[in-house]
Amino acid sequence: MVVAGNVVKGPASYFPSIEKRYGRPVGEWKEVIGASPLGRHMELVAWLKDEYGMGHGHANALVAHALAEGK
């Protein structure tokens, strides 16, 4: 997470809207991603979109964050 002043930038900037729209905290989404047998970024993005109806930007932000932390 990059914070410039009080503004969150990068994938974390999507987290409040992800939690509101899909009804799960980001920590749960990271667990869902971590439990997936998939490992490549775009495979995981497509899977979140197909399985959970997630938009591309939200799925991409979650996957980028999860992979950066070592999925």
N, C-alpha and C positions, 0 to 999 in steps of 0.2 A: 504494500500500500504506500503510495506516494502522497504526502500531504504538502501542499504549497499554501502557506498561510493557514487558513482553516478549511481549505477546499481539498477534498479527497479526490485523487486522480487515479487513472488506471482502472483495472478490473473492479476494484473495490467500490468505485463510484456507482456501479450498477447494483450493489448489494441491497440497499433499502428497497428499491423497486422490485427486485427479484423476490425478496421475502414477502412483500405486500401482494404481489401478483400471483405467486405460486404457493403461498401459505406455509412455507417451511423456512426455518432459519438456514443461513448459508452453511453452517456446520453440518446440518443434515444432508444438504446437497453434496458437500464434499465427501461425506460417507457413502452416498449413493454412487458417486463417481469412483471412489476408491474401491468399491465392491464390484465394479464392472470388470469383466474380463478384457475389455478393450483397453488399449494403451495409447493409441495415436490421437493427437489433438482433434483432427477433423472427424475421426470415427466417433469419438466421444461427443462432439458437438452434434453430429447427425443423430446419434442415439438419444440424446436429451430432447432434441426437437421431435423425433418420432415417438418416443415412449412417453414423454411428459408434456408435449405440446408447447415446448419452450421456444421463444423467439431466438433467432440466430445470435443477436448481440448478447442476450442474457446467458445463453448456453456457452458462447465463446468466452465470456468473462469468467464464468464459474470454472470451466475447464482450464483456462490459462492460470487461474489462481491455484487450482488443485495441483496441476502439474508442476507449477513453480515451487510448491511445498513438498513435492515428491509423491503426489497421489497416494 
